[in-house]
Amino acid sequence: MAPNIITAANVDQCLLAYEKSIEDVGSHIPLLRGISLIRELKRGKTGVGPYAHVSLFESANRIMTDLVILHGVRWLLANKRLGFDRYNVEYGHENNNGYDIRAKRGQRTLVGEAFNVAPSFFQGKKAAMIRKLRIDKKAKVKLILFNHDAVAKGYVPKPPAGMHFVFVDIGTGKCTMTPKLGSSV
């Protein structure tokens, strides 16, 4: 598993190591079809990768969110306008810090949540993350990072005041933020 503290100095290595760790996920089911395949996807253990102890289906869900976190934090570090030089992240179902992403510099704090969902689940997941972030009254910066393809092209979100949405393309690493960097941060 990649380290939980990500900086500009280690982010590329974290991402490469993580991608290497998932290369063989799913290799144990090449000849299965139909119900046997579906049963294996939902119940069989992957046996490899960062989530070897869970099913391929659950492993894929966790891995896709981890990739949103890794690519999103890489982009945040490259776009230094937020002013944070290290991010504490949580992978999979870790829950040690209350949020998927945290950063602190001086008295300024950032909290963020990340997810990777199908378009049909986007609105519900987004609403749940907004509710969770609203609870934190101290953080100056609040982010929700999600897969860019969870929404239709041309989607123009209206994040609540004080929040930013980061669209993450895990295939290319390209990210966009709305409102733009520097807007109310």
N, C-alpha and C positions, 0 to 999 in steps of 0.2 A: 504494500500500500504506500502511496505517496505520503510525504510528511504533511503534518497538519499546519505547519508554518510555511507560507509561501512568500518568497521575495523575488525581486528582479534577478538576483543571482542564481536562484535554484528553480525558477518556474519552468524553464525549458526542459531541464533534466527531470523534473517531476512529471511533466506531461509525457515525455518519451518513455520513462520507466512505467508509467501507468499504461500507456498504449501497448507496450511490450508484454505487460502482465495479462492482457486480455486476448492476446493473439490466438490462443488455443481454446478459448471458451466456445463450446458447442461442437468441438471436434469428436466428441464421443457418440454422436447420433447420426452418422452419415447414411445409414441404410434404413432408418425408420420412416414409416409413412402412416397416414391416417390416424386412427385412435392411438396406436402405439407411439407415434411421434408426439401427439398432443399430450398424452399422459406423461411422457418423458419431459417435455417442455415445462409442464406445470408441477410435476412431482419429483422427478429425478434430480439428483444433485449434480452440479457441474463438475465438481472434483478438481477444477483448476481456476486460476485467476483470483482476484481479490475477494470473491464471494463463493469459494469452493463448496461451502456448506449449505447453499441454498439452491433452489431450482434454477434452470436456465432462464425461465421467464422472470423470476425475481431478480436474478443476477443482472439480466439485461436492463431492468428498470433502474437498479442502483447504479450500474455503470453509466448509463445515459445521463443521469443526474450528475454523477461525479465529473463527467466530461463537460457538462455545462459549467460546473464550478471551476474546473481547471482552466478551460479556455476563457471563461469570463474573468477570472482573477488575473490571468496572463494579460488580457486586454486592459484591465484596470491598472495594472502595474505599468504598462507601456504608456498609458494616457494619464500621466502623473497629476493632472489637474485636480483630482480629488484630494491629493496631499498625503496619502497613506503609502508607506514603503514596505509594509508587510501585512499579510492577511492570515488570520487563523481560520482554518476551514474544517468542516466536519464532513466525512464521507459516509455513504450508505445510510445506515440508521443510527449513527453516532448521535448522542445528545448530551454532550458534556458542557456546552456553553450556551444552550438555549436557541442558537441560530446556526444556520449553515455557514455563514461568513461573518467574521467580526474583524474590526480593525480599530486601533486607537493611536492617536498621536496627540500628545498633550492632553487637553481637556476635550478634544473632539473625538467622537466615536462614530463608528459605522456598524450597522447590523444589516444582514441580508439573508434572504431565503432563495433557494434555487430549486428548479424542477425541470423535468423533461417529460412532456405529456403529448398524447394524441390531441388533435384539435377538438374532439368531442368532450374532452375533460378540461380544457384550458380555462374556461370561465369559472368553473367551480374551484379549481386549484388556485387561480389568481385571487379569487375572493377570500379564500381561506388564508392565503399568505398576507394579504392586506390586513385582515383582522389581526393576525399574529403580530405584524410589525407595528400596528397602531398601539399595541399594549405598551411598547417601549417608549417612555416619555423623555428619556435622556439622550438617546442617539441623535446626532445632528444630521446624519446621512442614513437613509434607508433605501435598500435596493431589493428588487426582485429580478433574478436572472432566470431566463427560460429559453428553451429551444426556439429558434426563429421560425421553424415550420409548424409551430403550434397554432399559428394564426395565418389568415389569408394575406397574400401580398396586398399591400395598400392599407392594411389595418393601421389605424391611427388611435393609439390608446390615449386615455386621459388619466394618468396616474393621480392619485390623491396628492394634495399639497404635501411637500416634504419627501415624497417618494420618487424613485426613478426606476424605470424598467430597462433592463439590459437584454436585448435580443442576441442570442448566441448561436452561431452556426458551428456546430461541432465538427463539421466536415472541413471547413476552411479556416476556422478560428476567427473569422470576421465577426465583429460585434457592433451594435449600435445602441445608443442610449436615448431614452426620452424621459423627461426633457433633456436637452443637450447638456453636456458637461458644463459646469459653471452656472447653470440655472438653479438657483435656490440650494446650492450646496455650500 
